[in-house]
């Protein structure tokens, strides 16, 4: 068997690249990854979102933290909070409390490059004694964790629990400019009373409809619902908190994190495949 010529290899490489470039853009997908708990057996993993010493089920990369590429920790008060509280209305399209005059939201400080915008839903910023204690962005400082609480009054709609059993409240809107995978974490049930927690967290886009988390436990113990979004640049998303019929009131979100998951570019994958073909051809020639 003759060895593959340089000309033949070049033609094969050009064909592979042309096929890759001509492939249609990948449709947006949203996948529920899992829920990070905040109970004692997990070493309070949700509350320790920024503490690399606490193991986490769905943290990406090697840092063992969430929010490496973006975070909004809503209206925390340094612990002990004493007599300090937060109770302020929030109009639709708010900045999640980043410009609040007292106890502002802790965030990345600049809008991450992979996002074109992020806003909160209409409701109230709240933080009272007895709310969950969270780490701050430095992974060390302790805060009484605040939240953006929104009314859950849109519905009824279908949920996995049965037909027309769910109502939702819109918590968050954001848009991505990154054509790749972004992991999103939404922390809930941090306000000491499960009445104000969701049964489900959902992310919606016009391309996918709503993707829901698994059924959460409304028990006053924090949880972080984690999703992966594979996104063509320019797609917009909405986060909502769902409560089952007969239990709906308001629902509070305390933290949202973003982590970019780096995957090989399609062209790189094509080059690797072509290289593998060339090696296989050489092996066949030597055995022939």
KAQUI-V138407 format. One record per helix or strand of 2 or more residues. SS is the DSSP state (H for helix, E for strand). FROM is the first residue (numbers start at 1). TO is the last residue. If there is no record, write none. Layout:
ss=(SS & SS)
from=(FROM & FROM)
to=(TO & TO)
This chain:
ss=(H & E & H & E & E & E & E & E & E & E & E & E & E & E & E & H & E & E & E & E & E & H)
from=(6 & 29 & 40 & 70 & 77 & 86 & 106 & 115 & 123 & 133 & 142 & 147 & 154 & 162 & 180 & 194 & 200 & 209 & 223 & 236 & 250 & 266)
to=(22 & 37 & 42 & 73 & 78 & 90 & 107 & 120 & 127 & 135 & 144 & 151 & 159 & 176 & 188 & 196 & 205 & 212 & 231 & 244 & 261 & 287)
